């Protein structure tokens, strides 16, 4: 790591940037830090109690990156020296030994060698693969495992082999209990479950206490310190986590950009505080991210609700969090009182039970928030670690509980519930404690409730942890605040109410036509279709995202332009928020989209909406500041915890006998974690390369190489990967399918993105047939192909690669043909739609010339693209293309020109 890029010599004294010359530094300071007064208090009532402390306590919020910056180390990042990062110099994640002594630069890791045949506690690879397959993937019940093992044992005994899960000299036929006992002996990921009991300790009435006052509430949890250590020690995540916080900039545009959590300002501000203690220097800053949400596992057999608590660390990259890897771990089940008492005391018990439980669960982390903990990391090094309570992933109801505010108020700022969009300062814990202390002395806690939206009788769990402020730790929630809240629960309902208010008797006909347009949208890979329109009860996150993609064109023509523009702005805001990298230019576009949305939504007032002072609508105004603090919001979305419900709660519940199910669910989760850690460990030592049948010494064909078939088509074409800074240069690979099944033969070719139909001086249709080359070989036709491209902002794999199917089938699911559309690269030098065209795939085919050259092609029909996007919807409009002879414009292209699938919606 060198000190800084040689071309940057002038640092800014107020932020993390470097400049080539003094004039650039002067322009930056004048633009970013003009001399101005501090923002005023929102109301006079809050100012007189705050006594001038408001500005001091909120100084780290306006602007979010205004904290003083310590010494930094700067280095180029990525290919081509287009980006550079400023790393924190003090808490830089320097490796150490097992006793905590810092190692010299370039010291080797402490990975211990593992024997190639050490499958312990399993006897061999086959036992591990079978246990993992049965327990993790198939989730086979115990009795069915017994049947399978019996059949397998008979076949192995006849063949003279060793019966699986039996030990030498044992005559016992193994059953599912032997499989479970073997899994339980795994030491990796062995974090024991513990529990404690909480009960009400307040005053009991003399005339008899209600049952809830005497009940005991049991909470189950894992040691969060051990869970965090396992995440940091996971070799599968070692290249997908940051050991040092940083600020990232573009060298060409002098713009800062935010991506993963450690690129935000909150981590930098916290480390500045921690670094005041010299004993913490050289450590890794590990923000502990928590998330909780109630979930229902079964309604048919009774209302079975559970309250899971999840834990992750902020060092892990966002793409890993979204890919649902083992970076998010179930760490506890909180208590849920079942009594439906409506008294104030019972409501306070439920709130305080939540905070007291979190306080007890997180106690093992507290000593190591000031004193470094020695942790072994997945890359083989030991490092000193300082833990810190990080953002909390929660929907609005959970945020109300976390921050002890009154429902209807904002958990982030002091805006009143009657006018949430008014300018207001951010909440902070010191300010809240000051209000509670002053008003409780005069027994005016009711004033806290009415004027400040604070429940003053509760004690926050963050009060006992250093540097923790729950109001600053509330994370953005794209799923519940934007997608479900602002779009589905608000905008879609507003449109329905607007049509009812404005069109009266024609309401049903208009809504039915909207539903028909939604139902008739063409199928698309990965897109949920609404065969009956939008009227169904149970919505998932994927359903909501699919509706967002088709709702804009469905309502156009039925509502005024202001409604269409408002939805256009809301969708633009959401799309920008979902990006994997957000720059300062993106932030400006976000502000513009939000301003347009607020302007055009006024069309609903007052006939449809009586007020826009809604917490989830208001939360959108805080997103730009939250991006400064925590990086891109897609790494802290509640959709991550919602997806974890399936694996950690719902599936284990279904595997139980439903009687005292929680204990069985804990055992299931513990075994799943052990198998996952075991697989990562075996994979790290390359013990899982190939398949069981290929690596088995018993197989006579294990070392036989497959024959090369010269007359068979190649199965894949792979292009070079794009540079990280260029999202418009996708890495693609096409897999060919014949009759719905992939072709076996695979040959990798190097290819380049180029247009197959070269621009000839005359129209191809005018070329006489006798001038075309003759081909008398075989042509193979395919019904589908798959394309893999770089799209880290979408639901993708670890490396940001997304895979989707492109179909050209004469009959789709025994129905009419399905001919998908795709984007074709026509001018690689131009960004966006201007460098592409849209075509419909009529057929995939391939052929091989006599000299052996292979050509995978597609017959396509071209569409003509409009010069500009539609003014109302912002969408591009295409129409079928025709030749000069008024014939459909059909040609043959090379598959390398295909970018990815395109979805056309009729207008």
N, C-alpha and C positions, 0 to 999 in steps of 0.2 A: 504494500500500500504506500504510494508516494504521497507527498504532502498536498499537492494540488496540480491541476492541469497547467502546463507551462504557458498556455495562451491566456490564462486568467490570473491577473496580478493584483486587482484592487477589490478587497472584500467590503461588503456593506456592514456598517457597525450595528444595524438593527435587525438584520435577518441573515439567512444562510447563503447568500449569493456572492459570487465572484464576477468581476467584470474585466474586460480587456483594457479599458482606458478610463481616465477620470471623467470624461464627458458621459460615458455610459452610466457610471456610478451616480453622477449628479442627476441625470434624468430619472434614474430609478428612484432615488430618494425623494425628489420633488413629486413624482407621480404616486408613490406608495405611502409616503409619510408626510403629507402636508400638515402644517400647523393648524390645529383646530381644537375647539373646546370639547370636553367630555360630554357624552350624551346625558340629557337630563333624566331625573327620576320619572317613572310613569305617572304617579299621582302624589299629591301633597301628603296624603295620609301615610304613605309608606316612607316618605322622606323624613317626617318629623320623628318617627321612631328609630329610623336608621342612623340618625345623627351624623350624617356625613360619611359613614363607612361604606356606602353602596359603591362608590367609585373604586375604592381600594380593593374591595372583594371581587369586583367584576372586571378588574384590569386585564385578566388573562383571557377574557372573552372578546374584547373589542380592541383591535382586530385580533383574530385567533392566533396569528403568528407573530405577535408583537413582543413576546418574552425575550429577554436578553439571551444571546447565544454564546456558549462557552467556546473554548478552543475546539477546532474541528479538523478532521482529516478529509481531504478531498481526493477523489479518484474517478477516472472515467469508468463508465459502466456500459456493458453491451457492446455490440459490434460496431465498428466504424467510428468510435469516439464521438457519438452523437449526443450522448447523455453523460452527465456527471452527477455524482452523489457526494453530499457532505455528511460524513459520519461523525457521531459523537466520540470525542477523543478519550473521555474518562471511563464510561461504561461501554467498553468496546468488545466484550465477549472474548477476552484473551484466554487461551487454553492454560490449564494448570494441572498439577499432579493430584493424586487421590487425597493428599493432605491440604490442598488449597494453595500451594506455592506456585506462582506464575512461572511458566516454562519459557525458555528462550524462543525467539522467532524461528519458525520453521521446524519446530519439534515434531517428531512422529507421533501418531496416535497410539492408543493403548489397547487396540483390538487384540483379543486372545484368539489363537488359532483353534479351530474346531475340527475334530476328526470327520472325515468324509462320510463315515458310516455311523456317526453318533446321532441316532434318531430318538434318543431317550426323551420322554419315558416310553416311546413307541418302539416296538421291536424292529421295524423297518419302514421304508417309505410307504409301502402298501397299507400298513396299519394306519399311518397318519392320514394318507389320502382318503381312506375309507371312513375314518372317524370324522374328518372334516366334511366330507361329502354328506354323510348321513345326518350329522348334527347341525351343520351350518347351512348347507344348501338345500337339502331335502327336508330337514326338520322331521325326520321319520319317527313315529311313536315307538316306544320301547318294545312292544309286542311284535311289531313288524320287523324291527331290528333282529329280534330273536329268530324269527322265521328265516330271514336272509342269512344269518350266521350259521344256522343249522344246515341249510342247503349248501352253503359254501364249504362248511366243515366236511360234509360227506364227500364232496368232489375233491377236496385237497387230500383227504385221507386215502382215497382210491388212487390218487396220483403220487402218493408217498411224500407229500409236502407237509409243512408245518402249519397247523391250524392257527388262524389269526386270533390275536388277543389271548392266546394260551401260552403258558410258560413250559419250558422243557421239563418233562417228567410228570406233568399234570395230566390227569385223565378227565378233568372237568371240561365239558363242552361250554365254550364261552357264550355269554348272553349280553344283553344291553347293559347290565350292571358292570360287567368287565370293561366295556367301552367307556362308560362314565367314570369308572375308577381310574382308568388310564388318563383320561382328560384331566381329572382332578389332580393328578400327580404332576402336571405341568407347572414348572416354577415361574416361567415368564408370564408377566401380567397377573400375577397372583396377588390381587388386592382384596383383602378380606372385608366383608360387610359387617358393620357394627350398628348399634342402635342406642338410643336414649329415650327417656320418657319426659314429657313436659306436662305440667298441670297448672291450673289456675291457683294463684297464691294471694289473691285479693281478699277483701272482706266478704264474709258470708252473711246473708241476712238472718236475723234472729228467728223469723217465722218459717224457716225451712229454705234450704238452698236448692236451686234448680239442678237437674242432673249434670249439666255441662260443667258446673263448678267443681264437682268431685271426680269427673272423668279424667283418665290419663291418656295422653296422646303420644303415640310411639312414632319416632322418626328413624328411618334407616339411612345409612350413609357409608361411603367409602372414605378413606383418608385422602383428602384432596391433594396433599403434598405428594403422596405416593403416586396418585393418578397423574399429576403434572410431570413428575419425574419419568413416568413411563412414556408419556407423549414426547418429551424431549429426548428420550433414549431410543426412540423408534427409528431404526435405520432407514425405513421406507420414507421418512419425512426429513431426513438429514439435509437433503439438497433443496427442500421446499420450505425452509424457515430462515428467518433473519436472526443473526446473533448480535446485531448492533442496529440501533435506530438510525435513520438517515432522512435527508431531504434530497429529492431528485429534481434535476433541472435539465432542460434542453439547451444544448450549447448554441444552436442556430437561432432560436427564437427568444432565448432568455426567459422561458416560461417554466414555472414550477409545475410539477405534475404529481398527483397522488394516486397510489395503487394499493398496496397492502397496508395492513394496520400500522406497521412500524414506520411508515412514511408520514404519519400524521403528527400534528403538533402536540397533542396531549401527551404522548409518550416522551417527547423531547422536554416538555415542561416538567413532567414528573421526575425525569432523570436529572434535570438541573437541581432539583431539591435533594434528591438522594445523593448526588455527587458531592454535596457539601461535607459528607462524611468520607474522609480519605480511605477508610477501610473497605469501602465498596468499589473502589476504582479497579477496573479490569473485569468487572462482573458482567453477566448477561442480565438485562432487564427483562423480566418475564411477567407480562400482564396476564392475570387470571381472568378469563372471560366466562361469565356465568349466564345461564338461561333457564327459565322455568315457565311452565305452562300446563294448566290442567288438561287432561284428555280423557275421553270416554272410550272404553274398550268394547263394551257390549251394552246394547239397549234392550235386546230381546230377552236376555236372562236376568234383567235387573239393571239398575243404573250403577254400573261399576266404573267409578272414576278413580283416577290416579293423578298424583301431583309430582312428576319427575323433575329432578334438578340435574342440569348438564354443566360440564366444565370443559373448557378448551384454553389454549394459550394464544396470545396475540402474535407470537413469533411466526406461527404457521401462515403460509400464504393463502390468499383468498381462494385461489383456484382449488386448493386442497379442501378447504372448508366446504365449498359448493359441490365438490365431487363426492361428498359423504364418505370420506375415508375415516380412519380411526383417530382423527384429530379432535373429535367431539365425543366425550365419554359420559355415560350415565354415572353420576356421583351420589345420588340420593333420591329418596322418596319422602316428600314432606307430608305432614299430617293434614287431614281434611276432616274437621268436625262435621258429623252428619246431622247434628241437631239443628233444626230450623228455628232457632229462637230469634226474635226480632228486637231484643233489648239492646240498648247502647253498650252495656257491659259485654254482651256476647260478641258484638261486632268488634269491640276493642280487643277481646281475647283472640279472635281469629287473626287480626292484623298483627298483634304482638307475638302470637305463636309463630307466624311466618318469620319475623325478624329475629326472634330468639333462636329459632332453629338454624337459620343461616349463620348466626354468630357462633353457635356451638360447632357446627359442621366445619367452619373455616378456621378454627382455632389452631390447627397444626401448621398453618401458613404464617401465622402472626409473628413468631420469633424470627423468621427468615425474611421479613420485610425491612429489617434494619441490619441484620447480620447475615452475611452470605452463606448460602447452602451449597455444598459441594455435590454436583450432579454429573453423572456420566451421560454424554450426548450420543446421538446415533452415528456421528462421524468418527467415533472412537476416542474423542478427547473428553477429559474432565474440564468443567468450567465452574466458576463461582456464580451463583444465581441469587438475584434479589427479586422476590415476588412482590406484586402489587395488585390490588383489586382493580380490574379493568372494567370495560363496558359490560352492561347487563342487557341481554337480549330479552325483550318482553313486549307484549302487545299493550294497548292502552290500559286495559283493566289491571294488568300486572304492574304497569308503571304507577298507577294510582296507589297500589298497595306498597310498592317499593319506596316511593317518595313521601308517603303519608300526607297526601293532599286530598282535597275534596273532589269527587267525580265531577267532571265538567271544566275543571281548571287545567292549565298546562303544567306538565311535570318539569319543563325546562325553564320557563320564564315567569315573571310576576304579572303578566297580563290578566285582567279580571275575566271571569267567565262570561260576562255580558258583552265584552268586546275583546276577544282574543287576538284580533289582528292589529290592535293598537301597539304602538312602539312601547317596549318594556324591557327592563334589565333582566338578566338571567338570574335564576335562583342560585344560592350557594348555601352551604351548610352553616357557616358562621353567621350569616344573616338570619337564617331560620332559628338558630339557637338564641340569637340576641332577641328576636321577637318573642319567642316562647318564654325566655327568662324574664323579660320586662313585663309582659302581660300576665304571666302566671302569678306574679307578686300581687297583682290587684284582682286576681280571680276573674280575669277577662278572657278566658280561653274561647268563649263564644265569639269574641271579636276576631280571633285568629281564623275561625271557621268562615265567618261571613265576609271579612274584608281581605283576607290573604289566602283563603283556601287551604289552610293548614290544619291537620288533626294534631293538636298539641299534646295529647295525652300519651303518645307513643314514643318509643325510643328506637331510633334507626340502628340497624346492625352495623352500619359503617362507622358509627361513633367510636367503636373500640379498635379501629384499624388506622394506622398512620397514613396520612396524605389522601384519605378516601373521602370523597364527596359524592353522594349518590345522585345528586341533581346533575352533576357533570358526567356521570357514568351511564346515563340513559342513552342507549344506542338507537340509531335510526332503524325503522322497521318498514321496509318496502312492501312486504306482503300485506300486513294488516292496516298500515296507515295509508298507503298509496293505492295498491292494487285492489284490495278488498274494501278499504274505507272510502277514499276519495273517489274511486271509479265505481265500484259495484254498489256499495251501500248508499252512496250519495248521488253521483252523476246519473247512473242508470235509472234510479228512482226519480230523480228530478225530471228526467226526460218523460217518464211515464206520467208524472203528475202534471207536467206542462201540457202534454197532449190532452189530458183529461180536462184541464182548465180552459184550453184554447179552442178545442175542437168538439167538445161535448159529445153529441150522438155519433160522430165519426171516429171516436176514440178506438173502439174495438177493431174497426176495419184498418186503421193506420197501424195499430200494434200487431195485428195479424200479418200485415204486409211486411213489417220489420222482421217478424219471426220467420216469414218465408224466405226473405233475403238471407237471413243468417243460416237457415237450414239448407239452402241451395248452394252454399259456398263449395267450391271444388275441393276434393280431398288433397291433403298436403302432408308430407312426411312429418310426423311428430305433432300435428295440429289436431286438437280435439274438435270433433264435429258435433253440431247441435241439430239432431234430426227433428226435434220437436220445438226448435226455437230456444229462447232463453228462459222458459218457465219450468224450472225444476228446483228442488229444495236444497239438496246437498251439493255444495260447490267446493271444489278443490282448488289449490293454487294453480294447477295447470289449466283447469276450466276457465278460471278468471283471466289468465294470460291469453288464452285462445279467444275469449270473447272480446278482449281489447283489440285484437288484430282484425276483427271483422265488423265491429259495432259501428265504426265511423262511417263506412260506406252504406251500412244498413239504414241509418237514420237520415242520411243526406236526402234532401228533397221532401222530407216529412216535417222538418223543423226549420226555423229561421237560420240564417247564416251565422248569427252570433252563437247559437248552440253548437253548430259544427266547428266553429273556430275555437270555442272554449274546449271542446273535446280534443281538437287537434293540439292545442297548447298543453293540455294535460298529458296526452300521449307522448308528446315531445319531451316534456319534463321527465316522465317515467323512463323513456328510452335513454335519455342522457344519464339519468341516475344509475342505470344498470350497466354502464360501461365499466370495463375492467381498469381503464386508466382515464383519469379525469384531469385535464389541464386547466390553466387559468382561462383559456378561451372557452373551454367547455363550461366552466363556472359562469362566465358571462352569458352564454347561451341558456343556461339553467335559469339565471335571474330573468332573462327576457321572456322565457316560456312561462315562468311563474307570474310575471307581471301581466302578460297577455291573458292568462287563465283567470286571474282576479278581475281583469277588466271585462272580459266577455261573459263570465258567469253571472254578471249582474242582470242578464236577460231573464233569469229565473226569479228575480226579486221584484215585487213582493208577492206576485200571484202564485208562485210555486213554493218558494222558500221564504220563511219569515226571518231567518238570520243565517249568516255564514259563520257565526261564532261557534264552530264545532272543533273539538280538540284534534281530530285526525286531519281536518282541512288545515287547521292552523299549524300542525306539525311540519307541513311542507316548507314553511318560511324558515325553519331552523336547519334545513338540510345543507345549505352552503357552508354554514359554520361547522356543522358536524363532519363535513368532508375535510375541512381543514384539520379537525381534531383527530379523526379516526380513519382517514383514508376513504376509499370507495365504499359505499354502503352495502354492496352485494356480499361482502364478507361477514356482515353482522346481521343479516336478515333472519327473521324468525322462521322463514321457510326451511332453514337448516335444522332447527330444533323440531319443527313439525315433521320433517322427514325422519328424524331420529326416533320419533314416537313409534313408528312402524316396527323398526328393528328392536328397540329397547323395551317397549311396553306392549304393543298390540300383539305381535307375533309370540313373545313369551307367554302372554296371557292365554292365547289360544292353545299353546302346547301344554298348559297346566290342566289339572282336573277341576278347576274353578272353585275348589274348596280351599280357603285360606291361600289364595293364589299368589299373594305377594312373595312369600318365602320361596316358592317354586320359581317365580320370575327372577328373583335375585340369583338363585343358583344357575338358571339358564344364562343370564347375562354374564356371570363370572366365567362359565365354561366357554361362551362365545369369545370373550376377551382373551382367554388363554389360547384358544385355537388360532385367533387372529395374530397374536404375538408370536406363536410358534411358527406359523407360516412365514411371517416376515423374517424370523431368524433363519429358517432353512433357506429362504430365498436369498438372504444376504450372503450365505456361504455357497451359493450356486448348487444347492442340493436338490432343487426342484426343476432343473433344466430338463426340457423334453417331457415326455409323458411316461407313465409307469411302464407301459408295455415296451417302449423303446429302450429304456434304461435297465430293464430287468435282465439279469444274466441268464435267466431260464429260457428266454425267447431266442430261438435260432435265427430269427430274421431281424434281430436288434441292430446289427451293423450293416444291413443291406441297404445300399443307396438306391433311391428310386430311379427308374430308367427315364431317360430323356426322350420325349416323343416329339420328333421334329415336325410332325404334321399337326400337332395340337396347338391351339391358340394360347398366347400368353395371358395369364390371369390378372396381372396387375401392371400399372404404370405409375411410377413414383416420381414426383418432382422434388426439387430442392426445397428446403424449409425457408420460410421468409425471415427477414430480419425482425427482431422484436419491435423495432420502431415503425415498421411498415405493415399495417393491418390490411392493406389493399393488395398484398401479394401473397395469396393463399398457398399453403402447402396442400396439394391435392393428391389423392390416389383413388383410382377407379377399380372396383372389383366386379368382375363379370359374372352374371348368373344365367344358367340355362335351365329352363323349365322350373324356375324357382329355387334351384340348388347351385351353389358355387362350383365353378370349374376347378378341378383338382390341380392341374398343372399351373405352376407359377414361375414366371421369369421376370426379373426386375430390369427395367430399362430406364435410362436417364432421358428425360424429356424436358422441353422448354415450353412456356406458354407462348403460343403464336397462333395466328389465324390460319386455318388449313386452306381456306379458299382465298388464295392470293388475289390482290386487286389487279385484274387484267385490264388492258386498255379497252376491251369491248365486253359486252354482256356475255356471261357464260352460256346463256340460252341461245345466243346467236352462233355459237361454234358448231359447225357441221359435225354430224355423228362420225363421219369417216376420218375426221382429224383427231378424234379421241383415241387413246391407247386401248388395245383389246386385252381383255382378261377372261380366261377360260377355266380358272381354278374354282375351288370351293369357297362359298361365302357362308359364314356362320352368323345366325341371327339370335339376339338375346332379348329377353323381355324386361330386364332391369339391370341397373348398375348402381354402385354406391360411390359416393364422393366424400372425401375427408378433407376438411379445410380448417383454417385457423380462425377461430371465433371465440376468444376467451370471455367475451361478455355474455355469451349464451351458456346454456347448460352443456358443459363440455368436459373432456377428460382433464387429467392433471396438467398436461402440456398445452391446454387451450385448444385442442383439436376436437372438432365435432364431425360426426358421421351421419349421413342421411341417405335415404334411398331415392333413386330417380327411376321411375317406372315408365315403360312403353309397352303396355300389355294389350293385346287385341280383345281380351275379356277379363275384367277385373272382378274377382269373386263371383263368377258366373253371371256377370252383368255386362253392361256396355264397356267399351274400351276405356282405358285410362292412359292418357298421353300427357305426361307431366311437362311443365315448362322449366327452362333453365336460363341463367345468365351466361352469356358468351362474351369472352374478352375480345374486343375488336380493336382497342387501342390501349396497350399497357401503359403508355405515357400519360394518360389522362385519368385522374381520380374520379371515383364515383360513377354515377349512371352514364355520364357522357362518354366514358370509355368502354361501355358495355352495350350489348343488345339483348333482346329477349327472343327466344325461339321455343317452339314446341317440338319435342322429340317424337318423331313418327316411327323410328325404329333404330335399334342398336345393331351393328353388324361389324364383323371383322374379316379380314382376308390376309393372305400371305403371298407375296410375289415369288416368282421362280428363283430369285436370288436369296430368298429367305427373309426378306424384310417384312415386318409385321405392321399392319395398319388397323387399329381399332377406330371405328368411325360411327357417325350417327347421321341419319336422314332427318332433316329439320325443316320446319316452316318458320320463316322469319316474320317478326312483328316490327312495325315502325314505331319508334319512340317519339313522344311529344317533345317539343323544344324546352318546355319548362314544366315543373310539377303543377298540379291542379291548385288553383288559388285558394279554394276552400279547404280541401282535405290535406293538401301538401303531398299527395301521392302522384306518382308518375302514371300517365295514361298511355296505353299502347293500342294499336289497331293492326289487324292482319295486313301483311305486305303483299304487293302484287308486282309482277314483272311489267315490262313495257307493253306486253301483249295481253295484259289484264288476266294473267294466269297466276295462281298462287305461287309465291316466291319460295321455292323448295330447293334445297341444295344439300350437299354432303360436307360435313365438317369433321375434323379430327377431335377426339374426345379430350385432348389436352387443352382445348380452348374453353371447355366448360368450367365455369367458376363454382357455382352451386345452384341448387334448385330455386326456382322463382314461383311465387304464388300469385296468380292472377284472380282478381275478384271482379265479376261482371258489374258494369255500371249502366 
